[in-house]
Every structure is written in structure tokens, then in C-alpha cells.
Amino acid sequence: MSNYSRFIQLIIFVLFFQMNGVAQNSECGTDFIHNTRMESDAVYKKQVLELELQVEASIKNHAHNNLKSTIYKIPVVVHVLHLGEAIGTGTNISDLQIQQAITGLNNRFNNSNGNGVDVEMEFCLASLDPNGNSTSGINRVNGTSVANYQTNGITPTGNPCIGGIETSIKDLSRWPVADYYNIWVVSEICNGSFVGFASYPVGGLYDGLVIVSTSMTSNSGTLPHEIGHGFFLYHTFNGDGGNVNCPVDADCTIDGDRVCDTPPHKQSDCGATNPCTVAGVWDNSRYNYMSYCPLVNRFTQGQKDRMRATAIIAPRASLLTSAGCGILGTNEMSSNQEFSVFPNPTQSNFSIINSAQKPLTLVLISSDGKQLNTLFSQENVILVDLSSHPKGLYLLEINDGSKTEFKRIIKE
């Protein structure tokens, strides 16, 4: 075979995988950053472990079942940190490319191909900025003012590579993480070492994900992969010791990727059979958006439960009541307007307006599915005290004897 023929075959091979949404291999920097911080940052480690307990409790108590008719709407803002090119060229990618990337992200989360499950989460480019002004949800900033960015791109915090300091790059353009999920599109990460990385959901000024401009496309698996990390999904091969060992799987709720319907495997195991186990549906891992295998095409029910459990716990919970997309982040189960709640979000107490003054049974439910308070009242204004409860998302069940309505309450 001629060198020319081999070259043509290589091009066809690369294009085939790109068109099928392949997750690029060994390019996600999330694990490196997370593992480094778990070893060196005691505060971060404590936050992650506490969040794990909350998510585990939420899933165990089926809190997500109370919200099963709700589509979570997440406002995103895309910051394009380019190298001075004209819009639509080089790293300064076009609005259309970004819009198509968000459409591709939503197609993967709503299971448009029918291979996995509908996560019932929708990501929308912000239509209102932090000051309430109209916006496209896209900000463009020349990043060359930050030292080393033009030559090596961004350096994730804790990484020894030489590039622009992560916080300095993000400071060029970032919006409040309580109301927007920040996506930073960059030229490079560590001079080409990674194509993306994301923050696990512990909050902070620089929370969000970073992705290289060439991967911010409609057919790339990188964006859903990193969003998955942002909503607390691990790699399906988590615990393989760097592609060395089969992950421990004594208890699938706390071992490996902590998801029971994604069989554990080593990073490079992507063939027809799983060398680590014959249990479970192997396709759920090797074709998973959170693997490094080619032809990724699904999230699973277990991953859906974990992401949705994370979404109703601080710090992600506040995104669900953000007005960033011009609407509240959740679609209410009922359109009934007989009952209203204010203020929401609240810092301590909130009131329920019972317009018809019907006898009501009110049940306050925490994000982990526990019933906290039960009230009975027929008053026009009913005061509920949240002062002794932690920050986060709460579910208020309102029953007037003939129907039930649910309201989401945020305590800030």
C-alpha cells in the first residue's frame, strides 16, 4: 500500500470518529486537577466528601422522584478567550458554531439518538446578563494580555505546564456562578495536553468548564463529557489506577464511578467484551459519554439520577432559579396560580399566598428526600421558617384535598 493510500485511510478514519461524536482519547484534564486537589487541599477534599454524602442520600431517598416531571434548565454563558482573530476565524469561533455546540449538547442530554436515557436537563445560552440586560450569552475577549496564553494557552491550577494562569484568564470574563454555568473557550490547554476540564460542583468564583475552541462543536463528545463532570459524574473507568487495574466494585454506589449501571473497566478497554467483568450492560460503559472509548452515544439512568441529584443540591441548586435565560430554571409541575411563594430565593423565611384560602397540607422536603416539616393551614398568608436549615434547594408540596402542586424553594 502506498504512503498516499495510508494517508487517505487515516483521514477517513479520523473524520469517521469525529462525525460520530467520539470522546477524544486521554485528553480530559479533570481527573488530574481533582486528584491533585484531593491530595493537597483539605478544604476541597472535605467539600467533595460532604457532597458525595448528600448526593448519595438524595439518590437513596429517591428525592429525584418528587421532581420526575421537571426539566432542569441551566443558563450558560460562553466566554471566548481568543488570540485577536476576527470573529469566525481561528480561536475566535463564530456565534453559529457556539449555538450549534449547545444544540449538540442538548441533543445528547435529551437522548435524541435513542441509545441511552433522557436526562431531562436543558442548557440555554443566557438571554439576560447579570444586570438584567439582553445578551446573546456569548462574550469575546482577547486573551493575549495574559502572559504565556498566546504561546501555550491556559494552565489549570496545580498543573506544572507553562501557560496563562487559570484564574487570570478566567478573570478576563466570568459571570456569577450562582446564576450561570460558565464555559470558557480557549486556544489551548497546557500547550495541547488536554482538550477540556471541568470543576466538580463545590462552588467558587472560577467554577465551570474549559474547552478548546476546536472541540466546541456540535459533533464533539467533549462538551457533554465535561458538563457531566460539572454535575458530578466521574469517568466510567474511575479507579483504574491510570489504566492499570480493574476498578474495585464491591459496592457500586461508593466504588468506581459510583453509578451502578456502568460496569467498571480500565480506560483502554473498549472492545466487544469487558475484561474486568461480565456483569451489567457493557455498552453502557464503552459507549458512554464519560468513557474514553470511540463512538460514545449515551448517558445511563444511574448517571441521570446522579446528575439530577447534584442539580438540586448547593451549589448547583441556585442555577434552577436563575433568570439568566429569562425564565426560572425549572418547569413547574402545575400551572395552578392559586398558590404563590415569596421571596424565592430566600435567606431565612418565605411566605405562601393562599389566594382561595383553602385548607392546605404543606410538606417541606429536603434535597435528599427527607420530610422536614408538615403544616396545616387555611390562612391567606402562611409563613414557613427555613432559618434552621442549610442553604440549598427544597421542595414544597402543597395539597388542597383535590390536587397537589410542587414549588421549588431556594435558600441562599
N, C-alpha and C positions, 0 to 999 in steps of 0.2 A: 504494500500500500504506500502511495506517495505521501510525502510530508504535507502536500496541499490537501489531500483527501483526509488525512488525520486532522488537519486544522478545521476543515469543514465539519467533520463529525463532532469535534469539540464544541464548535459554535452552536450546532444544533442541540447538543446535549445541554449546554448552559441555558439556551433560550427555552428549551422544554421545561426545565425545572423552574425558571423564573415565571413562566406563564402559568404554572400550576401552583403558585403560592408557596414555594418551598421556603422553609425556615433556614436561613443561611447558617452554615455549619461553623461551630466553635467561635461565634462572634459576639455573643451576649456577655456584656461586662457586669451584669447584675450580681452573679454569684461571687465574683472576685471582690466586689465592693462590699457586699453583705458579709461575707466570711471574714474579711479584714476588720470590719467594724465590730462584728460579734466578738472578735478576739481582743480588740484594743479599746472599745468604747463601752464601758459598763452601763451607762445610761441607755444607750441604744439597745444593748442586749436585754435590759430589763423591759424596755418598751415592747420589743418583739415578743418576748416570752409572755407578757401580760396580754398582748393582742392575740396570741395563739390560744390562750385560755378563754378569752372572750368569744373568739370565732368558734372554737370547739364547743363551748356551751350553747352558742346560738344554733349551731347545726344540730347538736344533740337534742335540744328542746324544740326543734322544728320551728324556730321563730320565723323562718322564711315562708312557712306555710301560711302564716297570717297575712303575708304580702304577696301571695301567689298570683293575684290578678294585677299586680303593679309592674309597669315597665319603668325601670330607673333611668332617668335622663341625666346625663352627665355633661355639663358645659365644659368645652375645651377651648384653650387659646393656643395658637401655634405661633411661636417666635422663630422667625427665620434669621439666623445669625450668619449672614453671607460674607463674601470676601470683596464686596464692592461691585459685583457684576450688575448688569441691567436686569430688571425683573424678567423672569422666564428663561434666564441663561445661567449656566454653571450652578453654583450653590444657591443662587437666589431664585429658587424654584417658583413656578407660576401659581397664582391662586387656583387655577383649574386643577393642577396636579395635586395640590393640598386637598381641595374639595373631593377629588376622586379617591384620595387616600382615606379620607374619613368615610366615604361611601363604602369602600372596600372593607374597612374596619367593621362597620355596622353589618355588612353582609356576612362577615364571619361570625360576629356575635349573635346574629339572629338566625344562623344556620340556614342560609339561603340555598346551600347545596344539598341539604337533607342528610348529611353524613353524621351529624352529632346532635346537639340539643340547642334550642333557642335559649340563650342566657337571659333574655328579656332585659337587656341593658342597651341603651341607645346613646351615642356620643354626638353632640351637636356643637358646631362651631359657634362660639358666643356671638350673640346679636346685640348685647349690651355690655359696655365696658364697666370697670369699677365705679365710674362716675355717673353711670346711667345713660351714657351717650351711645348712639348707634355705632356698631362696629362690624367688620367682616370676620372678626375673630382671628385675624392674621396680622402680626406685627413684623416689620422688617427692620433690621439693624445691621449696620456694617460692623463686623466683629474684629476687624484688623487693628483696632485701637488697643486690644488686649495683647500683651506680649506673648509671642510664640504661637498665637492662634493661627495666623496665616500659614505658617510652615508645618505645624503638627496638629492643628485642631484643638479640641478640648481634652483636658486631663481630668478624669474622675478623681474626686477627693480620695486620697490614700494611695493612688496609683503612682509608681515611680517614673512613668513616662514623661517626656518633656513636651508640654503643650500649654495652652492657655489655662489658667487656674479656673476650675469649675465655677466657683462662686462669683468670680469676676466676670466670666462670660454670662452667667445667668442674671447677674445684676444689670446687664445692659437692657434686659426686658424680662420682667416677670410680673405676674398678677397674683392677687391674694389667693393662697392655696385653699382657703376655706370655701371659696366661691367658684373657683375654676381649676380644672386639671391642666397643668402647664405641660406643653410639648415643645421642646427646644430642637429645632432642626439645625444641624451643624455641618461643617465641611468635612471634618474627620474626627475620630476619637482615638487618641493615642497613636497618631500617625498611621491609622489604618488597622489598629489591633482589634477594634470592635466596630460593629455597626449600630449598636444600641445598648442602653442600660436604663434601668428604672429604679426609683426609690420604693422600697417596701413601705406600706402605709403606716408610718409612725409620725407623720407630720413634719413641720419645719418649713422655713422660708423657701427652701430650694426643692421642695417635694415635686415630683413629676417624672417625666421621662425625657431622654435624649436620644435622638436618632439621626443618622447621617442622611444628607439630602437625597442620595441615590436610592435609599430604602424607603423614603416617604412617597410610596406609590400605591396604586390601587391593587396591584397583584403581589405585593410583598407580604411575606408572613411575619416580618419583623415588628410591625406596629401592633397587631393583636398579641404577639408574644410578649412585648414589653408592657402593654396595658394589662395583660394577665398578671405579670409581676406586680404592677401597681395596685392590683386588687388581691394581692397576697397569694398568687399561685407560684409554686416552685416548679423547677424543671421536672419532667416526668422521671428523669434519671437521678433525682436528688438523692445524695447519699452513696453515690457510686465511687467516691474517693478519687475523682478525676479519671473516670473510665477504667478503674482497676478492679473493683469488686461489685458484685450484685448487691443492691441496697438491702438493708435489713427490712423485713416486712412482717415482724411478729404481730404488730398491731397497726393496721393500715391507717388508722385515724391519727397516729402520732409518729409513724415511721415514714421514711421516704418523702414523697411529695404530699403526704397527709390526705390523700384522696384515694378512696377505696376502689374506684372503677378504672384506675390507670395502673396496670401491672408494672411492678418495678423492673428496671432494666439498666444496663450500662449505656452510656452516652452513644457509643458507636453501634449498639445493637439495633439494627433497623431492618433485618431480613424477614423472611417469611415465618420464622419461628423465634420465640424469645428464649435465649439460653438461660435466663435467670429463673423462669417459672412457666408452668403450663396453665396456671390458674388465671382466670379473668379473660377479658377480650383483648387480645394483643393489639389489634388495630387501634384500640382506644389510646394506646401509648405511642406506637410507631407512626401513626398519622395525626398525632396531637400537635396543636399549635405550640405547646410548651416543650416539645422534644426538639432535637436537632436533626431529625430524620427528614428525608425529602417527601414531597407530596403531602404536606400537612393539610388537614381539612376539617378539624373538629375540636370542639370543647365537649366535655362529658357532663353528665348530670351531677357527678360529685364535684367537678370544678365549678359548675354553675352555683351549686349550693354554697361553696366556699367563697366565691366572689360576691354573691348577694349577701351572705352573712357579714362579710367585710364591709360592704357598702352601707350597712345600717349601724355601723359602729364608728365612733370617732377615731381618726379624723375625717374619714370619707363621708360620714353621715351628713355633714353640712352641705355637701355638694347637691344633695337631694332637695334642698330647699333654696338653692341658689336661683336668682332671677337672671343669671347670665345668658340664658337662651330666650329670655322674655317670658318664660313660664316657670312654674315650680318644677323641681326636678323629678317629681313623681306624679303619675296619673292617679287621681283618687279613685277608689273602688266604686264610689257612689257619686252621683251628680246632685244628690239631695242638698239643698241650701237651707234647710230648716235649722241646721246647727253650724255655728262658726266658732273659730278659736282665735284668740289674740292674747298677747303678742306671740308670734311664732315666726322665727325663733324667740326663745325667752332665756333669761338668765336665772330666773327663780320660779315665779308662779305664772300661770296662764288662766284665762277665763273662757268658759264655754257659754255662748249665747244660745239659749234655748227659745227660739222665736215663738214657737207654738205653746210653750210652757207645758210640754207633755211630760209624764213621769218617765224618767230616764234611768237606765242602769249603765254606769260608766266603769269601764275596766281599763286600767293603765298597765301596759305590758312593756317590759324592758326589751332591749335588742337581743337578749339571749333567751327570750320567750317566757320569762317568768312574770306572773301576775303580781303587780306591786300593790295596787290599791283597787278597791271596788267601792263605788259611791252610788247612792240612790238619791235622786233629787228631781223636783218639779219646778225649781226656781227658774226665773228668767235668766239670771246670771249665776253661773256656778264656778267657784274658784277652786283650782287644783294647785296644790303645793308641791313643787319639784325641788325645793331648796335643799333637801337632804339627799338628793340623788345625784349621781355623777353626770358629767356632760355626755351628750350623745343623742341618738335617735330613740324616740319612744313611740309606741303605737297606742292610740286611744280608741277603744271600741265603744261605740255609742248604740245602745239598743232602746227603742221606744215601745217595745212589745210587739211590733208588727214587722220591723225591719232593723237591720244592723248596718251601721256606717263606720268606716275607719278613718281616722285622721292621723297624720304623722306630725309629731311634735319634736322640735329640736331644742335641746338645752345647750346653750353656748357657755 
